[in-house]
Amino acid sequence: MSASPRIAPANAPYPPEIQARFDALMPPGVAPLVLFRTLARDQRLFARFMGGGLLDKGHLTLRQREIVIDRVTARCGSEYEWGVHVAFFAKRAGLDEAQLRSLVGGGPGDACWEAQDALLIRFCDALHETCDIDDALWAELRAQFSEEAMLELLLLAGFYCTVSYLTNALRLPLEPYAPRFPS
């Protein structure tokens, strides 16, 4: 990644609405993400982006959500977003080093996965490869997830594909605390 992004992030002082959102999103003492500060250049785009995040309590567990986010961002090559999610959520989601390595360079058949985790990885891989879910995989997913959870899975995967497009095309530098893809 480049040391400087293609579009410079906004700098403080931020408009009050944006500062309030940063204060709500970021842990105390942690600067707003470069991605957030870049989008903050335009209050409308920032608000629309923040409205689609799906990091609230929904139909998925934290672990399910993070497996999907980490796999989608890894498959899309977004080391920036993968690293941010690993830094903030991997431990709380119960993802260990073997699983993080697998999410980047392995697959659903790796020994580190339970059946439902592997099913989520297959879901992400199918969307990445074909932009679709075949009937057999859909039936397996529906046996585990409600219709509302299925909608959330699809929206989550699509949102983090969009995030990956942003972070990659903007050439955002990695956050200093975020891990890199495992080698």
C-alpha positions as protocol buffer text, in pm:
chain_id: "A"
residue {
  index: 1
  type: MET
  ca { x: 0 y: 0 z: 0 }
}
residue {
  index: 2
  type: SER
  ca { x: 103 y: 357 z: -60 }
}
residue {
  index: 3
  type: ALA
  ca { x: 214 y: 569 z: 234 }
}
residue {
  index: 4
  type: SER
  ca { x: -40 y: 833 z: 139 }
}
residue {
  index: 5
  type: PRO
  ca { x: -397 y: 784 z: 19 }
}
residue {
  index: 6
  type: ARG
  ca { x: -518 y: 902 z: -320 }
}
residue {
  index: 7
  type: ILE
  ca { x: -765 y: 1137 z: -150 }
}
residue {
  index: 8
  type: ALA
  ca { x: -644 y: 1311 z: 165 }
}
residue {
  index: 9
  type: PRO
  ca { x: -852 y: 1251 z: 478 }
}
residue {
  index: 10
  type: ALA
  ca { x: -1030 y: 1539 z: 648 }
}
residue {
  index: 11
  type: ASN
  ca { x: -851 y: 1688 z: 947 }
}
residue {
  index: 12
  type: ALA
  ca { x: -983 y: 1818 z: 1278 }
}
residue {
  index: 13
  type: PRO
  ca { x: -1173 y: 2017 z: 1368 }
}
residue {
  index: 14
  type: TYR
  ca { x: -1459 y: 1815 z: 1221 }
}
residue {
  index: 15
  type: PRO
  ca { x: -1819 y: 1933 z: 1188 }
}
residue {
  index: 16
  type: PRO
  ca { x: -2007 y: 1860 z: 1514 }
}
residue {
  index: 17
  type: GLU
  ca { x: -2218 y: 1576 z: 1363 }
}
residue {
  index: 18
  type: ILE
  ca { x: -1908 y: 1400 z: 1234 }
}
residue {
  index: 19
  type: GLN
  ca { x: -1713 y: 1451 z: 1557 }
}
residue {
  index: 20
  type: ALA
  ca { x: -2005 y: 1309 z: 1753 }
}
residue {
  index: 21
  type: ARG
  ca { x: -2008 y: 1000 z: 1530 }
}
residue {
  index: 22
  type: PHE
  ca { x: -1630 y: 957 z: 1569 }
}
residue {
  index: 23
  type: ASP
  ca { x: -1668 y: 984 z: 1946 }
}
residue {
  index: 24
  type: ALA
  ca { x: -1937 y: 715 z: 1942 }
}
residue {
  index: 25
  type: LEU
  ca { x: -1746 y: 480 z: 1709 }
}
residue {
  index: 26
  type: MET
  ca { x: -1389 y: 491 z: 1830 }
}
residue {
  index: 27
  type: PRO
  ca { x: -1251 y: 370 z: 2162 }
}
residue {
  index: 28
  type: PRO
  ca { x: -1121 y: 648 z: 2390 }
}
residue {
  index: 29
  type: GLY
  ca { x: -778 y: 765 z: 2281 }
}
residue {
  index: 30
  type: VAL
  ca { x: -796 y: 600 z: 1936 }
}
residue {
  index: 31
  type: ALA
  ca { x: -795 y: 838 z: 1640 }
}
residue {
  index: 32
  type: PRO
  ca { x: -1074 y: 804 z: 1383 }
}
residue {
  index: 33
  type: LEU
  ca { x: -993 y: 554 z: 1109 }
}
residue {
  index: 34
  type: VAL
  ca { x: -835 y: 692 z: 792 }
}
residue {
  index: 35
  type: LEU
  ca { x: -1134 y: 549 z: 602 }
}
residue {
  index: 36
  type: PHE
  ca { x: -1379 y: 739 z: 821 }
}
residue {
  index: 37
  type: ARG
  ca { x: -1178 y: 1062 z: 797 }
}
residue {
  index: 38
  type: THR
  ca { x: -1159 y: 1030 z: 418 }
}
residue {
  index: 39
  type: LEU
  ca { x: -1534 y: 985 z: 388 }
}
residue {
  index: 40
  type: ALA
  ca { x: -1583 y: 1275 z: 634 }
}
residue {
  index: 41
  type: ARG
  ca { x: -1473 y: 1512 z: 357 }
}
residue {
  index: 42
  type: ASP
  ca { x: -1837 y: 1491 z: 243 }
}
residue {
  index: 43
  type: GLN
  ca { x: -2099 y: 1489 z: 519 }
}
residue {
  index: 44
  type: ARG
  ca { x: -2365 y: 1333 z: 296 }
}
residue {
  index: 45
  type: LEU
  ca { x: -2143 y: 1043 z: 185 }
}
residue {
  index: 46
  type: PHE
  ca { x: -2017 y: 995 z: 540 }
}
residue {
  index: 47
  type: ALA
  ca { x: -2373 y: 974 z: 677 }
}
residue {
  index: 48
  type: ARG
  ca { x: -2485 y: 731 z: 405 }
}
residue {
  index: 49
  type: PHE
  ca { x: -2182 y: 508 z: 463 }
}
residue {
  index: 50
  type: MET
  ca { x: -2230 y: 507 z: 840 }
}
residue {
  index: 51
  type: GLY
  ca { x: -2595 y: 412 z: 792 }
}
residue {
  index: 52
  type: GLY
  ca { x: -2498 y: 83 z: 627 }
}
residue {
  index: 53
  type: GLY
  ca { x: -2240 y: -55 z: 868 }
}
residue {
  index: 54
  type: LEU
  ca { x: -2432 y: -344 z: 1030 }
}
residue {
  index: 55
  type: LEU
  ca { x: -2207 y: -355 z: 1337 }
}
residue {
  index: 56
  type: ASP
  ca { x: -2506 y: -337 z: 1568 }
}
residue {
  index: 57
  type: LYS
  ca { x: -2682 y: -628 z: 1738 }
}
residue {
  index: 58
  type: GLY
  ca { x: -2865 y: -798 z: 1457 }
}
residue {
  index: 59
  type: HIS
  ca { x: -2953 y: -1151 z: 1350 }
}
residue {
  index: 60
  type: LEU
  ca { x: -2593 y: -1277 z: 1362 }
}
residue {
  index: 61
  type: THR
  ca { x: -2353 y: -1339 z: 1647 }
}
residue {
  index: 62
  type: LEU
  ca { x: -2036 y: -1133 z: 1670 }
}
residue {
  index: 63
  type: ARG
  ca { x: -1839 y: -1438 z: 1559 }
}
residue {
  index: 64
  type: GLN
  ca { x: -2060 y: -1501 z: 1255 }
}
residue {
  index: 65
  type: ARG
  ca { x: -2042 y: -1135 z: 1155 }
}
residue {
  index: 66
  type: GLU
  ca { x: -1664 y: -1120 z: 1189 }
}
residue {
  index: 67
  type: ILE
  ca { x: -1606 y: -1443 z: 994 }
}
residue {
  index: 68
  type: VAL
  ca { x: -1804 y: -1293 z: 706 }
}
residue {
  index: 69
  type: ILE
  ca { x: -1632 y: -954 z: 725 }
}
residue {
  index: 70
  type: ASP
  ca { x: -1284 y: -1100 z: 757 }
}
residue {
  index: 71
  type: ARG
  ca { x: -1336 y: -1349 z: 473 }
}
residue {
  index: 72
  type: VAL
  ca { x: -1491 y: -1093 z: 237 }
}
residue {
  index: 73
  type: THR
  ca { x: -1221 y: -833 z: 301 }
}
residue {
  index: 74
  type: ALA
  ca { x: -947 y: -1096 z: 268 }
}
residue {
  index: 75
  type: ARG
  ca { x: -1088 y: -1229 z: -60 }
}
residue {
  index: 76
  type: CYS
  ca { x: -1113 y: -871 z: -188 }
}
residue {
  index: 77
  type: GLY
  ca { x: -752 y: -802 z: -87 }
}
residue {
  index: 78
  type: SER
  ca { x: -840 y: -528 z: 162 }
}
residue {
  index: 79
  type: GLU
  ca { x: -559 y: -566 z: 412 }
}
residue {
  index: 80
  type: TYR
  ca { x: -665 y: -230 z: 559 }
}
residue {
  index: 81
  type: GLU
  ca { x: -1019 y: -336 z: 654 }
}
residue {
  index: 82
  type: TRP
  ca { x: -922 y: -693 z: 747 }
}
residue {
  index: 83
  type: GLY
  ca { x: -659 y: -555 z: 984 }
}
residue {
  index: 84
  type: VAL
  ca { x: -899 y: -308 z: 1145 }
}
residue {
  index: 85
  type: HIS
  ca { x: -1155 y: -581 z: 1213 }
}
residue {
  index: 86
  type: VAL
  ca { x: -894 y: -822 z: 1342 }
}
residue {
  index: 87
  type: ALA
  ca { x: -756 y: -552 z: 1574 }
}
residue {
  index: 88
  type: PHE
  ca { x: -1094 y: -454 z: 1719 }
}
residue {
  index: 89
  type: PHE
  ca { x: -1301 y: -773 z: 1704 }
}
residue {
  index: 90
  type: ALA
  ca { x: -1104 y: -1098 z: 1647 }
}
residue {
  index: 91
  type: LYS
  ca { x: -1035 y: -1170 z: 2013 }
}
residue {
  index: 92
  type: ARG
  ca { x: -1392 y: -1088 z: 2122 }
}
residue {
  index: 93
  type: ALA
  ca { x: -1525 y: -1304 z: 1837 }
}
residue {
  index: 94
  type: GLY
  ca { x: -1308 y: -1596 z: 1950 }
}
residue {
  index: 95
  type: LEU
  ca { x: -1102 y: -1611 z: 1631 }
}
residue {
  index: 96
  type: ASP
  ca { x: -758 y: -1761 z: 1689 }
}
residue {
  index: 97
  type: GLU
  ca { x: -438 y: -1729 z: 1482 }
}
residue {
  index: 98
  type: ALA
  ca { x: -506 y: -2046 z: 1280 }
}
residue {
  index: 99
  type: GLN
  ca { x: -854 y: -1921 z: 1191 }
}
residue {
  index: 100
  type: LEU
  ca { x: -726 y: -1575 z: 1096 }
}
residue {
  index: 101
  type: ARG
  ca { x: -464 y: -1737 z: 869 }
}
residue {
  index: 102
  type: SER
  ca { x: -735 y: -1957 z: 717 }
}
residue {
  index: 103
  type: LEU
  ca { x: -964 y: -1663 z: 650 }
}
residue {
  index: 104
  type: VAL
  ca { x: -688 y: -1506 z: 440 }
}
residue {
  index: 105
  type: GLY
  ca { x: -522 y: -1801 z: 271 }
}
residue {
  index: 106
  type: GLY
  ca { x: -716 y: -2116 z: 356 }
}
residue {
  index: 107
  type: GLY
  ca { x: -1061 y: -2249 z: 306 }
}
residue {
  index: 108
  type: PRO
  ca { x: -1372 y: -2394 z: 467 }
}
residue {
  index: 109
  type: GLY
  ca { x: -1215 y: -2741 z: 479 }
}
residue {
  index: 110
  type: ASP
  ca { x: -935 y: -2631 z: 711 }
}
residue {
  index: 111
  type: ALA
  ca { x: -929 y: -2824 z: 1040 }
}
residue {
  index: 112
  type: CYS
  ca { x: -972 y: -2508 z: 1249 }
}
residue {
  index: 113
  type: TRP
  ca { x: -1339 y: -2463 z: 1152 }
}
residue {
  index: 114
  type: GLU
  ca { x: -1659 y: -2595 z: 1301 }
}
residue {
  index: 115
  type: ALA
  ca { x: -1934 y: -2681 z: 1051 }
}
residue {
  index: 116
  type: GLN
  ca { x: -2130 y: -2354 z: 1082 }
}
residue {
  index: 117
  type: ASP
  ca { x: -1814 y: -2142 z: 1050 }
}
residue {
  index: 118
  type: ALA
  ca { x: -1715 y: -2338 z: 738 }
}
residue {
  index: 119
  type: LEU
  ca { x: -2064 y: -2282 z: 596 }
}
residue {
  index: 120
  type: LEU
  ca { x: -2019 y: -1905 z: 632 }
}
residue {
  index: 121
  type: ILE
  ca { x: -1683 y: -1923 z: 456 }
}
residue {
  index: 122
  type: ARG
  ca { x: -1842 y: -2121 z: 172 }
}
residue {
  index: 123
  type: PHE
  ca { x: -2113 y: -1851 z: 153 }
}
residue {
  index: 124
  type: CYS
  ca { x: -1850 y: -1576 z: 122 }
}
residue {
  index: 125
  type: ASP
  ca { x: -1649 y: -1771 z: -135 }
}
residue {
  index: 126
  type: ALA
  ca { x: -1956 y: -1838 z: -349 }
}
residue {
  index: 127
  type: LEU
  ca { x: -2052 y: -1472 z: -352 }
}
residue {
  index: 128
  type: HIS
  ca { x: -1696 y: -1369 z: -431 }
}
residue {
  index: 129
  type: GLU
  ca { x: -1663 y: -1618 z: -715 }
}
residue {
  index: 130
  type: THR
  ca { x: -2009 y: -1602 z: -874 }
}
residue {
  index: 131
  type: CYS
  ca { x: -2201 y: -1314 z: -711 }
}
residue {
  index: 132
  type: ASP
  ca { x: -2466 y: -1574 z: -630 }
}
residue {
  index: 133
  type: ILE
  ca { x: -2557 y: -1859 z: -395 }
}
residue {
  index: 134
  type: ASP
  ca { x: -2663 y: -2184 z: -562 }
}
residue {
  index: 135
  type: ASP
  ca { x: -2974 y: -2367 z: -443 }
}
residue {
  index: 136
  type: ALA
  ca { x: -2786 y: -2639 z: -255 }
}
residue {
  index: 137
  type: LEU
  ca { x: -2577 y: -2392 z: -53 }
}
residue {
  index: 138
  type: TRP
  ca { x: -2884 y: -2175 z: 5 }
}
residue {
  index: 139
  type: ALA
  ca { x: -3068 y: -2474 z: 152 }
}
residue {
  index: 140
  type: GLU
  ca { x: -2775 y: -2551 z: 384 }
}
residue {
  index: 141
  type: LEU
  ca { x: -2764 y: -2188 z: 499 }
}
residue {
  index: 142
  type: ARG
  ca { x: -3142 y: -2172 z: 552 }
}
residue {
  index: 143
  type: ALA
  ca { x: -3122 y: -2481 z: 772 }
}
residue {
  index: 144
  type: GLN
  ca { x: -2897 y: -2275 z: 1003 }
}
residue {
  index: 145
  type: PHE
  ca { x: -3015 y: -1916 z: 955 }
}
residue {
  index: 146
  type: SER
  ca { x: -3351 y: -1736 z: 951 }
}
residue {
  index: 147
  type: GLU
  ca { x: -3465 y: -1545 z: 645 }
}
residue {
  index: 148
  type: GLU
  ca { x: -3380 y: -1222 z: 826 }
}
residue {
  index: 149
  type: ALA
  ca { x: -3031 y: -1352 z: 904 }
}
residue {
  index: 150
  type: MET
  ca { x: -2990 y: -1447 z: 537 }
}
residue {
  index: 151
  type: LEU
  ca { x: -3075 y: -1092 z: 435 }
}
residue {
  index: 152
  type: GLU
  ca { x: -2824 y: -963 z: 689 }
}
residue {
  index: 153
  type: LEU
  ca { x: -2553 y: -1200 z: 562 }
}
residue {
  index: 154
  type: LEU
  ca { x: -2606 y: -1080 z: 205 }
}
residue {
  index: 155
  type: LEU
  ca { x: -2606 y: -713 z: 305 }
}
residue {
  index: 156
  type: LEU
  ca { x: -2299 y: -761 z: 525 }
}
residue {
  index: 157
  type: ALA
  ca { x: -2100 y: -933 z: 252 }
}
residue {
  index: 158
  type: GLY
  ca { x: -2200 y: -670 z: -3 }
}
residue {
  index: 159
  type: PHE
  ca { x: -2122 y: -380 z: 230 }
}
residue {
  index: 160
  type: TYR
  ca { x: -1773 y: -510 z: 305 }
}
residue {
  index: 161
  type: CYS
  ca { x: -1710 y: -571 z: -63 }
}
residue {
  index: 162
  type: THR
  ca { x: -1790 y: -200 z: -107 }
}
residue {
  index: 163
  type: VAL
  ca { x: -1561 y: -112 z: 186 }
}
residue {
  index: 164
  type: SER
  ca { x: -1286 y: -318 z: 22 }
}
residue {
  index: 165
  type: TYR
  ca { x: -1332 y: -127 z: -304 }
}
residue {
  index: 166
  type: LEU
  ca { x: -1295 y: 199 z: -112 }
}
residue {
  index: 167
  type: THR
  ca { x: -990 y: 103 z: 92 }
}
residue {
  index: 168
  type: ASN
  ca { x: -810 y: -55 z: -203 }
}
residue {
  index: 169
  type: ALA
  ca { x: -885 y: 210 z: -465 }
}
residue {
  index: 170
  type: LEU
  ca { x: -812 y: 497 z: -224 }
}
residue {
  index: 171
  type: ARG
  ca { x: -480 y: 327 z: -133 }
}
residue {
  index: 172
  type: LEU
  ca { x: -544 y: 383 z: 235 }
}
residue {
  index: 173
  type: PRO
  ca { x: -238 y: 328 z: 453 }
}
residue {
  index: 174
  type: LEU
  ca { x: -280 y: 61 z: 719 }
}
residue {
  index: 175
  type: GLU
  ca { x: -378 y: 175 z: 1066 }
}
residue {
  index: 176
  type: PRO
  ca { x: -70 y: 158 z: 1293 }
}
residue {
  index: 177
  type: TYR
  ca { x: -228 y: -95 z: 1532 }
}
residue {
  index: 178
  type: ALA
  ca { x: -384 y: -317 z: 1265 }
}
residue {
  index: 179
  type: PRO
  ca { x: -220 y: -650 z: 1181 }
}
residue {
  index: 180
  type: ARG
  ca { x: -115 y: -733 z: 828 }
}
residue {
  index: 181
  type: PHE
  ca { x: -230 y: -1037 z: 634 }
}
residue {
  index: 182
  type: PRO
  ca { x: -48 y: -1345 z: 761 }
}
residue {
  index: 183
  type: SER
  ca { x: 219 y: -1474 z: 526 }
}
